[in-house]
């Protein structure tokens, strides 16, 4: 869902700016979306506790990595482009 949102933002021209900012958005938005959607993990009758734990064992480190790398790219973009929002 996050990648669809980023693709829509880029296609509509809302996500303009440096390559670093677009890359940061491409990492941060899906990370936030997956974190919010993870609240529904295990909500169906077809899931098991072991399956949920296995999914979270993989997803949480990936979310942390996406957030850290995305924030790093965003900060680099601020220094490279010389200001916020450009």
N, C-alpha and C positions, 0 to 999 in steps of 0.2 A: 504494500500500500504506500509505503514511503517513497519507493522508487517511482511509482506512478505519479505521486504528488510532485516530486522533483522534476520529472519529465514534463508535466503540465506547466510548472513554473518556468522552466527553460523555454518551452515552446511558445508560451504566451509573452515572453520578454520580461516578466517580472524579476526573474533571477539573472539580472544583468550585473556586470561587474568583472572583476579579475577572474582569471582561471582558478586562483586559490579560493576565492569566495564561492564560486560555483561548485568546486570539488568539496569544500567544507559543507555546503548545503546538501550535496549528494550523499554525504556520510552522516550528518547530524539528523536530518529529517527522517530517514529510515530507522535510525537508532531510536529516536523518540517514539516513532510509530510502533516499532517492535516491542519497546518497553511497555507502552500502553496496552497493546494487544495481548501481551503476555499475562495480563490480569485475567484473561479468559482461558488460559491454559488449564486443562483438566475440567472444564465446565460441562463437557458432554459425558454421556454414559459410556462412551466407547473408549475413554482414556483410562489409564491405570496410573497409580502413584509412581511406579518405576519408570513409566514412559515420560511422565511429567518431570521427574528428577533428571532423567537422561537429557531431555530437551533443555532444561534450565542449566544443566552442567555445560552444555555447548553454547547456549544463547547469551548468558550473562557475561562471560569473558568477551564474546564478540561485540556485545553492546558497549562494554567499557572501552574496548579498543576503538570502535567506531567513533565514540564520543571524544576520546582523547585525541585521536588523529584529526578528526574534524575540527576540534577547537584549535589544535596546533596549526592547521592550514588556514583557519580564519585569522589567527593572530599573525601568521606570516603574511597573509594578504593585506592586513592593515599596515604593516611596516613596508611592504614592497610597493604598494600603491600610494602610500603617503597620506592616508586618511580613511576615516570610517565611511562606509557606504559607497565607495568608488571602486 
